[in-house]
Each structure stands twice: as C-alpha cells, then as structure tokens.
Amino acid sequence: VSLANNTIQKLEQKPSKEGPIIYEMVHQTQGHTSDIRCVEMTDEQIISAGDGECRIWDIESGTCVSRISCGYAMCMTVLPGGRFVLLGTKTGELQLVDISDATMYNEISKAHAKTIWSIAITNDASEIATGSEDHEVRFWVIQFDEMERPVLVHKRTLKLTDEIFAVRYNSDASLIACALLDTTVRIFHTDTLNFFLSLYGAQLPVTSIDFSSGGGEMN
C-alpha cells in the first residue's frame, strides 16, 4: 500500500473468527520524495512511480533495489514476463523500463498530446490501449528491437468527446470500456471501434474500471 506520507506498507492478513478481516503492518519503508501515482507488482518485486522516478522494491525485504529516472508517471502496466514496465506520463510520453538492469530504454515522446491517465493490455498481450486527457484512446502493438526488448508501434486511434480517465479490455478483448470526464463509461467493439453501449449513473467521473474474468460484468 502506498500512502500520502510517501511510505509503503506491507500488510499481512491475520485470522479472525469474528468481525472484519484484520490486517497487521509487517513492514514500512520510506517511499518517494514526491507523490506516488501508480504501483504494480511482479512475483518478486513491487514497482512504484511518480514525479520523475520509478523505484523497484524487493517484496520480501521491503528494500528499494533500484531507482530509475522517468517522466511524471501517472499510470503503468507490467508487460508479460515481469521484466518490462510501461509508464504513461503527465506530458503524454510512453516510457519503457527494463527492471532487470534498471534502465529506461525506449520513449515515445508524443504518444499523446496531453496526460496519459490509463494503460490497458489484452490478456494475450496482442494489443495495448492508452487513454488520455487529449480525448483519444490510442492502440499499440508490441514489436521487438535488436536486443529482443519490446517496443510499441501505433496501430489506430479512437477519438472521443471528452477526457479519458480509464480504459480496460474485457477478457477476450472483444470490447474496450472507456471512462470519460462527463461521468459516462462508453464501450466499443475492438475489431471495428464501433460504439456498443454507454453506462450512466455515476455522480462524478469514473477513474477506475474493470471487467469480471468472464467478461459479463463490469466494476
């Protein structure tokens, strides 16, 4: 858990016969010197990122094992295999980090015109979607450089009417949901990008969405 006071806490669930589940803090460590905007995990490491820095933490010891300079990261996703991390920044860059040697090896400087709020990846890693303040969802395919590291190639763009705070594929990647500033969640067919459905009812803009594993429900 990353907290507002720039610490990271590791919590352990304790058995409880009655009442709510109890979590006890088993480790706390000083985090970033500025706000932490996104956190992801691999089997062995925690990756956190914020303004100008991406940190890699060992899960067992809680120690920071490496620090990587980056942009003002607003969102991230770990690519399949757990070695590479994709960051989306406040100024519209997409940055690829190799956590095995703590380097940022690739950057798309104008991936979006404004802040990238959300990154989604299909279950088969065939496509990545990024949602932005610039009213666009951009779709990317993964290719590989001469060192067999993943790089992104822009494939197509879906233009919407408002700022996009969150994007998410369903389980078979036949649909993509987009949460907009106007408080709606709009769903599109991914093969044609044709409109499918709009969800109403939220009083404020939705900032996080997901589909159930079966793809029939959305949270």
Order of alpha helices (4+ residues) and beta strands (2+ residues): beta-beta-beta-beta-beta-beta-beta-beta-beta-beta-beta-beta-beta-beta-beta-beta
